[in-house]
Every structure is written in C-alpha cells, then in structure tokens.
C-alpha cells in the first residue's frame, strides 16, 4: 500500500507536529470510499491526519488528536486543524470551536465539525461548509472541486529515542582516524588481487553515486563530487563505472574499487538490465561500458573480457536503498532486487545493504547523526529492508551521504567509513570461500 502523500508533504505536515512519522492506515482506492471501510481501518487510532485529493491537483485535509468512532457525537479537540498545500507550503486553518472539532459519523469518512467531510455519505465526494467551526477559503483549499480521486488517513506515531543504542559506535575523532588507517592499510588475502571490487546496485536516486562521492570526500578532506549525482526520475549513470579511491589529492589508491551501475527502475526495458548483472559479477564488463536497458551485453562488444581473472570479478555486492522509501518500494522493483539477489547467491558473493538518507527519514537523526542507533524508526526501517531483501539485519548498515553540505562532519564520516570497513570484511569472507574451494579441489586431485 503506497502513500499518495509525497515524502516532502509528509515532512511538512510532521514539522507541525513534532518528532513524529506518518503511517498509512486507510486508502479509499484500495479499501473503499465507505464509512464502514474508513472506520474499520481507523477507529481507535490517534492522532491522525486525513488527506483528500481531487482531479484539480489539490491536496487538503485535517488533523485531530482524538480517535475516530461511530458514536454520532462531537468531540473536543483544541489542537485540530484543517490544511491545504500551496505548492510545498502548508496552509493551516485552526479549529475555532474546539468543542465541535470532530464529529463521529458512521456512514462517512473523516468528519471535521460541520466544515469539511471527506467521503461524505460513503461517496467519493467532499462536503464543504466554511465557517462552521473552521474558517477557510474553499477556492484556496480545494479549488471548489468536490469530487475525490483519493482519500487517505495516516496514524501519527512518535519517533521514539531508545534508552541506549542497539549498536555500539564510539563517536570520537580517534574512531574516524582509526577507520581511515585500517582502510588504507588493508590488503586482500589473495596476492593476485590488490583492490577489492564492490558493486553498488539500487533504485534510481537511492544514492549510489553520492556514496562514492562521500567516501572520496572523506579521504580528500573536503566535500567533492567526482561522480555525477542528483535527484532525477531516470538514472544519471548510463555507463558501467569502476571508481578507484585515493588517500588524498595525490595519495595512493585505496584497496577498494566501487563499481557503479545504472539505477534500477520499476518498468521493464528501462534502467539496469537484469541480464547484465551476471556479466558484471563475472568481470566481463569493461569500464565505461554504455548500458542499453533493452539489450543485454554482447560478448563481441568492444572491451568485453572473455577470460576475466579474480581481480576483475566482483567480490562484494552492496544494495543501496533510500531510507525514506523502504515502506513504499514498488513490488516490481522488489521483484527485480530478488532476481538479482538469487544470481548473487548462486555465485557465492557476500551481500551488504546501505540504508541511505537516514537523516531525511528520521527527525532524531537529522538533529544529530549520532542518534542513528537510538532511533526506533531507523531500526524498524533496517528490519524491514532486511526482510524485503532477504538479508540478515547484521548485513544492513545506515549511512548519510554528503549532498548539500560544504564541510565534512566527523560523525557522518564514521558511519561512511564503517560501511567501507564492512565491505572489506565481506570481501575477506569471499576470498576465504574461494581459498576453501581451491583447497578442496587440491585434496580431491
């Protein structure tokens, strides 16, 4: 069940209510434009935000801290308000008679005083009567378009801070320095490999290129953007890129190469072609190979490696998932990730998940990134992505990429470097497995 309310709109509403998140309870297009369906899904839940949508593009509704019921009575709520969006701006219309803020009517949807009713009389329409316990301009609120295309109700849930972090992180400058030194000094346990290769896979806009830019920034000592990144509906990465990181401007190459791919897209014939994954994993793809979403790589393509060696192959696969979109991941996209995961499993390559944009997903983390393991909401998101992608929770790590900042933040660096440390550990597991296979083959011979 995907919310129609955008993440930006959710954040705007939440900013009026404190440290909260919105959880979708009722969606009329799925559950029905009836009072019975609304009450079945929403009664006893509080506080709530009710939202109506019309064909004219208006998004409007109301907030109440009181639970809905079918008593037929008015309920007092001095915190209730109606609202509409003007672009990204929220216009609020506070209740003027708190004693009549909300009415509990059985055969209708959310019923605010006598001023605004969504799904009135179990029909996809709005009842509108400004001045009855709320003052608002009807044209401003919904453009006088009283036909609903959608109606949603969200439960307003507090973002709780856990008493103690569920993962231990030492937030000190020494930790950052130690992580950097450990990464610089790492050597793969196989002499034929000098740099491990990590493949980044994820939906468009999840932050694959931003992650590379962020790691590069940490080791350069300032924010830099060597890989193109941004917020677009289609992938900015159109080539297969192998990014080698350096320890400083003129420093030595780090023992890790981050391989970037086209973003995954929901529709067939767009974004990364699933059939290209095997070629990437096996090391056949040349750097700067131009992806064609509708046609997989041909073995006669220029630069195709027909006999790749161990150093050309992928040693760890990392899925990059937007923390703001875990709960609304489209099923077709989830199916693509599952298909990729099966291919990776068959090849015995370790898999890690980066949960990005954790600061945008949770107010606690936005206030202080050190709250990342004290946020119950982030823990829930990590558990959900673990379940959806079929990987253990220990394989999910949260990060905050550099996007709008001009200066580095040591605490963000610690999260980013910890993610790289996990990649190195996972690659070690891969090489251990390879060594075991070689040893078994030698014993049999």
N, C-alpha and C positions, 0 to 999 in steps of 0.2 A: 504494500500500500504506500504509494509515493505521495508526499505532500505537494500540493499545488503552490503553497506559500513558499516563495523563494528563501534561500538561506539568508540573504540580505534583509528581506522583510521580517523573517523570524528574529534576527538580531536586533532590528529596530524596535520591534514590539518588546522583546526581552529587556532592552535597555530602559524601558519604562517601569519594569517590574522587579529589578534587582538581579541577583545571581540565580538565574533560572534557565531552563530549557523547555522547549515545547515538544510534547509527544502526541502524535495524531491519534485520536480516538475514533472519529466518525468522518466518513467521506460519503456524501449523498449519492454520488455517481456509482458507488460500489454497494452501499448498504440500503439505499433508497431514500427518496425525498419524502419520508413519512415521519410523523411524530413518534410512532411506535419504534422505528429503527433508531431515531435520534436518542430517545430515552433509554432504550435497551443498551446502547453503547456508552452513554454519557452520564446517566443518573448516578449520584453519589460521588462523582469525581469533582474535585475543586482544588484551586481555582481553574477557570477555563477561559480560552479565547475562541470565540466563534467568528468564522470568516465566510462572507458571501462573495461570489464572483459573478459578473454579468458579461454579456457579449460586447458591451461598450468598453470593456477593459478595466472597469473599476474593481478595486479590492477593498472591502469595508466590513465592519462587524462590530463586536463588543466584547468587553472583558467583565467577568464577575468572579468574586472570591467565594460566592455561595454555590453549593451543589444544586444541580437541577433535580426536579422531582415532578410528579404529576398531581400535586395537591390542589391545584387551581388557585392557590393563594399568591399574593405578592410577598416578596422577601426584601428585607432591608439590606442594603449594601452601599456604604458611603464611599467605597473605592471603585465602584463600577464606572465604566465609561464606554462610549461608542467611539469609533475611529474610522478613518479612511486614509488611503495613501494618495499623496500628490507627488507623483514620481517616486523617489525613495523616501520622501519626508512623510512622517506620520502626523495627521491632524486629529486631535483628541477633542471629544465632546463629553465633559464630565456629567455625571448624573446631577440633576437639580433637586430632585425629591428622593432622597435615599430610601425612604420607607417603601417606595414603589419602584425600586430599581429593576427588579426582575420578577416576571410572573411565571408561575409553573403551570403551563397549559399542556394537556396530554396529547392533543391532535396536531401540534405544531412543533417546529424546531425551536431554536433559541429565541426567547421572547423577552425583549428589553422594555420594561414599563409598558406603555401603550405607544411607544415611539417607533420601534423597529422590531420586526419579526422576520426571521429567515425560515423559509419553507413553511409559509403560513397556510394553515388548514391542510397540511400534508400535501402541498403542491409546490413545485419549483418556482415560487414567486416570493416577493418581498411585500410585507405590509409596512407602510411608511406613514408616520404622523408626527412631524417635528413639533416640539413644544410640549409634548406630553411626557414630562419627567426628564427629558433631554432636549437641549436646544441645538439644532444643526440646520445647515442649508442642504436641502435634498439634492439640488443640482450638483453641489460640491461633493456630497457624499457618494452618490451613485449615478449621477447624470440622468436621474429620473427614468432609468432603465430598471424596471421592477421584475424582470424575468431572470431567474438564477440559472447559470450554467453549471455552477458547483457550489456546494456548501460544506464546510469543514469545521470540526470542533477539535481543539487541542487542549490537552491537560497541561497545566503549568506546573512543572516539577522543579524543586530546588536543586541546585548544583551543590552537593554536599562535599565538605572537606573532611577527608578521613583523619582519624586521630594521629596516625603515623603512616608514613609512606609504605606501600606494599612492595616496592623495590628500593634497595638501598643505593643512593648516589651521594658521594661526597662532593658537595658544591664548593670546591676551593680551587684557587689558581694552580695549586700543585697537581690537582687531578687533571686539569687541562694539559699542563706541561708533560705529565707522565704519559697520558694517552698519545700525545703527539710523538713523543720519543719512542714509545712502543711501536707505533705505526711505522715510523721512519726506519727503525732497526729490524723490522720483521723480514724474515726470509722464508720463502716457501720451502717445505721439507723435501722437495724434489729438485735436484740440481739442474735439470733441463728447463725449469720454469723460474724466471726472475721476477715476474709480476703476475699476481692472480687476476683473473678476468671475471668481473661481476656484471651480469646482465640485469639492467633495470627494465621492468615491464609494468605498465599501468595504464589506466584510462587517460584520455586527453585532459590536460590541466591538473593532473594529480601532483605534479612537482618533480618529475624525473630529472629534467634539465636543471631545475632550480637546486636539486640536491647536489649535483655535480658542481654547480656554481658556488654553492655554500661551502662544500668541502675545500674547493680551490681557494675560496676566500680565507678560510681558517689558516691554511698553510702559507698564504701570501701575506697575511697580516692586515688585510683590508678587504672590503667588500668589492667583488669583481664579478663580471658576467661574461665569461668566455663562450658559454653555450647559450643559444637563443632560448628565451623562456618568456612566458606571459600567459594571460588568460584568453584563450580562444576556443571556439567550438570545434575546430578541427586541429589535427596535430601540427605543431610548428616544426617538429623533427620529421623530415622526409627522407633522411638518409640513415644508414647504419653508421654510428659514430663510435669510435674507440678513443676515449679521453684518458690520456695519461696525466697524472697529477705530479706537480713538482713541489719540493720543500723550499718555498721561497721563490723570488723572481728568477734567480739564476741557480737555484738549488738542484740537487739530484732528483731524478724521477723517483716517486714513491713506489712501493712494491704492490701497487694496485691500479688496475685499469677499469674504469667504469664505462660499460658499453650501453649506449642509448639507442632506443628503437622508436619507431612511430608509436604514437599513443593508440591504445585500444579504443575502438568505437563500437557502439551498440549495433549499428546496422551492418548487414552483410555487404561485402565489396568496398568497405571503407576502413581506414585505419590499418593497423598491423595485420598482415595475412597470417593466420594460424599455421599454415603450411611452411612459412619461412622460419618458424621457431626451431624446428629440428636442425635446419641448416646452420642457424646461428649457434645453437648449442654445440654442434659438432665441429664448429670452427671453419665452416666453408665460406662464410660471408666476408668479403673484403671490406676494409674501412671505406666509408663514403659510398657504399652501395646504395643506389637510389631505389627506394621501395616502390612497388606497384601493388596497391591493395587488392586488385582483381586478378593478378597473375603472380604465382609464387616464383622464386628464384630458379633460373635455368642453369644447369651445370655447365653450359657453354658460355655463360655470361662473362664479360671481361673481369679478370681478377679472381674468379672463382677458385678456391683452394680445393683441388681434387684429393690431395693427401695431407690433410691437416695433422699436425703433431700436438702433443699435450699442451704446449704453451699457447696454441691457437684456440683451444676449446674454452668453453665457459666452465668456471669452477664453483660458482655460486649464483643462484638466481634470486633476485630481490624484487618483490612486488611492491609497487608504490601506490598507496591508497589514500585518498583525501579523507581526513578525519571528519569533515563536515558532511560527507556524502555516503558514509558506510550504510546507514539505515535506509537510504533511498537508492542503493545500487540497482540499476535495471537488471531484470532476470537474464536478458540476453547477454549482457556484459559479464554477469556472474557465470553464465554457461561457457563463455569464451575463456575466462580465467580457469575454470575447471578443466577444460580441454587442454590448456597449456600445462596445468599442474600435472595432469596424467602423463604427458610427454616427458616432463622433467623427472617425475618419479621413476619412469621406466629406465631413464639414463643414470639414475642414482646420484643426481646433483642436489646438494643441500639447498633449502629454500628459506628465505627470510622475508618478513613483511615490514615495510616502513610505513608507519601511520603519520602522514604529514598534516600540516595546518592545525596542530593541536591547540594553538593559541586562539585560532578563529572558532574552534569548536567549543571551547570552554572559557568562561569568564575568569575562573580561578587561574588558569594557565596564562591568560592574556595579562593579568595583573602581575604574575610572577611565574616564569617558566619553571622555577623550582617546585611548583605545586603539581607538576605533571603526574607524579605518582601518589599524590594526595587527593586527586580528583576522582570521585567515584564515577563521574560521567566518562572520563577518558578510559578508566578501567573497563567500563561497560562497552565502550566502542572497541577497545582492543580485544575483549572477549568475543564480541560479535564478529569482527573481521577474522578472528581465529576460527570461529565456527563456519563462516561463509566460505573461507578459502581452504579449510581443512588442514590447518597447520596448528601445532601446539602454541599455547599462549607465550611460551618461552621464546618462540620464534618471531614474536611481534615486538617491534621497538618504535617508540614515538620520537618524532623529530620536529623541529621548527626550522624551516629553511629561511634564508635571508631573501626578502622580497622588496621591502620598502625602506629598510634601514640603510644608513650611510656608514655606520660604525659597527664593529663587531661586539657581540655580547658574550662574555666568557661562559655564561650558563648555557646559552644556545650551543656554543662550541662543544661543551661537554656532551650534550645529547648527540650532536652530529658525529663527534669522534667516537662515542660509544657505539654508534651504529656501524661505523667502519671497523671497529675492533671486532664486532660480532661477525662481520663479513669475513675477516681474516680467520677467525676461529672456524667458521663454517667451511671455508676453503681447505683448512687443515684436515677437517673431517673427510672431505672429498679425496684429498691426497692419501690419507690413511686407508681409505677404502680401496683406492687404486693399488696401493702397495700390497694390501692383503690379497687382492685378485692376482697380482703378479706372483706373489709368494705361493699361492695355491696352485697356479699354473706350473711353477717350477717343481713343486712337490709331486704333482701328477706325472710330469715328464720323467 
